[in-house]
Amino acid sequence: MKTLVIIGAGGHGLVVAEAAELMRAWDKILFVDEKYTSSFVINEFDVITQQQFAALACDATDVIVA
């Protein structure tokens, strides 16, 4: 399963997530943003913490800073 992690869940991050979703290149799209709790969902995209991201990082994960 290929995952895209977007660092930053602000306005630009949302635009990046929507564009990525239209590309259909990733099975899952997540945000990392410390101003939200890890159980937070933004426009159907889950938010994870930095610690969760560190545990998730692998070859099947792409990352973009937004």
FENDA-V910565 format. One line per field, one symbol per residue. burial: # if it has 9 or more other C-alpha atoms within 8 Angstrom, else .. Layout:
burial->???
This chain:
burial->.########...##.##..##....#..#####...#.......######..#.......##...#
